[in-house]
Amino acid sequence: MSLVREPGAAAAGGSQARNEVLRDGLLAGLAPEDLAERFGTPAYVYDLDVVTRQVEALRVRLPARFDLAYAVKANPNLAVLRHLAGMGLGADVASGGELRHVVRAGFDPAHVVMTGPGKRADELAAAVEAGVRVVTVESVGELRRLALLAGGLGRVQPVLLRANATSAGAMERVRIIGDDGAGKFGMGPGDMRVAAAEAVESPWLEPIGVHAFGASNVTDAEALAAHAEATVATAANLAVESGFELRLVDVGGGLGIPYATGEAELDLSAFGVRLAELDARMATEPRTHATRLLVEPGRFLVGASGAYLTRVVERKQLGHQHVVIVDGGIHHVLRPTLVGQAHRVRALTGLASGPDAAPDRLPVTIAGPLCTGLDVFVQSAVMALPEPGDLLAVLDVGAYGATESMPLFLSHPMPPEVAVRAGVAWAARPRIDPDTWLGWQSGEPGTEPAGA
């Protein structure tokens, strides 16, 4: 992680152009100390107004034939889901639990897509019963299981056939980050043809298109557009060959955000220009003139909306190295350790500011409270030395923060998720004390908790 002082982090001044939760030293427009006093630390803070602006910025660049479905795995918090449902987005779910989440949050099942490489029979049945827009089928075997389930329920289920992105070769120049299992997804060309033929023949399945996901966290607009173009071409060819009407092409998500200082953002203008060119070609092509396209962003919509607020507990010196211990750690923000990609960490309080301020800058290690050497946010960051009680924030945790954490490790409390909209903050999920999950456990036979 990189840790530098944010302009205006300790005092007002110095506006930021980037749409993110930290602006002029405030989190979601609120004083960090006030948030820490009210909700405690560590805590996740989500600025829903940032989410609104991200959705609007993307929507204005998408041609009319493109639909948006939020990738729920990025952040399934109910406040986030209800906010996005209220904006009229669809949802991309990858489990039965996520399907229940989005229905509770108010998403129309007719705008929900179910994806995922290992869907159980009960999850497939729940999707059919809910009336989801489409189920993405990952294999010939899954297609056959879905046909049996749909037949048993007496319903015809629309399906997309998922092409393996590795075999499709649409994203060769993009390094896949945090997705080294890309080879397990979807089908190769031979199985795609078999699945399409069986879907066309089945009275319980309705093949309507193709799904292909390229790579994670891509900020290269040209690569994203090239993937969409390649997926449309693959889908059009398969539809003609197999004899079904191409109604939907799902180009997946993967729209990225910068994590480290100095990384470039996705050029939405360039992305929109390329998609407009694709849209114009599709409009003149008989096979695709009525085809809709689906984009499934998650991280792009919610990542920059989130901060992990943590307080300095202790500091010490080991040889020439200054070490600062904070009350949060990788049990709550695992992604940097998991995928080896830096997040920005910002000091929010305690640093001298103003034209005459010149605090000494020293190499500092920022670490958490866990009994593992992996629990380090940043090593040897050159910065003003934080004091016990100071507040720090790990940025860009609105996606794959709480949802990708390991909160049971060492039985620390699970931090609350705080949502903020138009300056109003509330606990979208309260802090969960370890006694709560201890109460779910049983130490003796015959004393199992209810529901066990």
C-alpha angles and dihedrals in degrees: 000000000000118000120194133143113271114232105259092009096134098032138015118278139082109065120219125227095207118095102237144125096262113070126158092345093307130110110226087341093304132108110261092222090055091051091047092048093050102039104019129227141317097037140149115235121198123193106207091190088064088054090052092053092048092052092048093047091054097041094055089058097048121092116239094260092063121095127196123224117180114231099233094199089074092067123344097183109141094231090055092046094049090048092053093042088054089056090058099251125148122229137237110211128185103188143031089255092056090048090055090047095055094045089052090047092056104257114151107244088219086069096046124104121198116212136161137115100247110040112170123222092255091052093050090048091049090052092051092046092048091053097236118190094245143341117224108223116214101189144008089255092054090049091054092048091050092050091054092048094047091048091051090053093044093236134124110229123204112225140192120208111227116223118208106248093213093059091041090057095205097135104041095138096050120088108223108232120205092352106092089146092068090123093067096064128093131341138298121240095271095052090043090060092046092048093047092050093049093046091052090051096045117098089208101049131065114197108210105163153311136293125204127170115201113190143321127266098000117176094175105105093194092054092049092049092046089053091052091049093049092048092051090050092049092048094047092051093047093048093053093044094048099037105241131125112256104229104152138026116189110202093183126225128275097136103152142213130207115257105178126059110270097021114136121248124231109278100234092182093057091043091052093049092054093046091050089055090050090048091052092051092048091051092059096043115088092213094056109022091105097034120118124212126218126207119193108199119172112152092039092058101042111014099089091043093073136078130178107222114207135167130224110249102178145349132203142165123244108187105307093339123098112212124198119194118204130191094246132061150160091305084077101027104036100150099089091053093040098052101018096238123134126242122198116253118200132196108229104180142017100043121118113246138187136072094297096046115110109160116187113263115219138169105269133183114211111203140167134236099261125118094240133088089228091071096094125121096190137354126213095354110172105232147121107290111256120226128222108277095032118128124234130184131210105210134214095034096128085102125044092001111103092009093056099039131110099223098168093066110116092353099265116158115275106246120242123251109230119198122200126193125172090346095309116119128195138165102261085183121009127229110278116217120217089242087070095063091036085061089057090061133084126211098186136040113261093030098085115150118253112281095024 
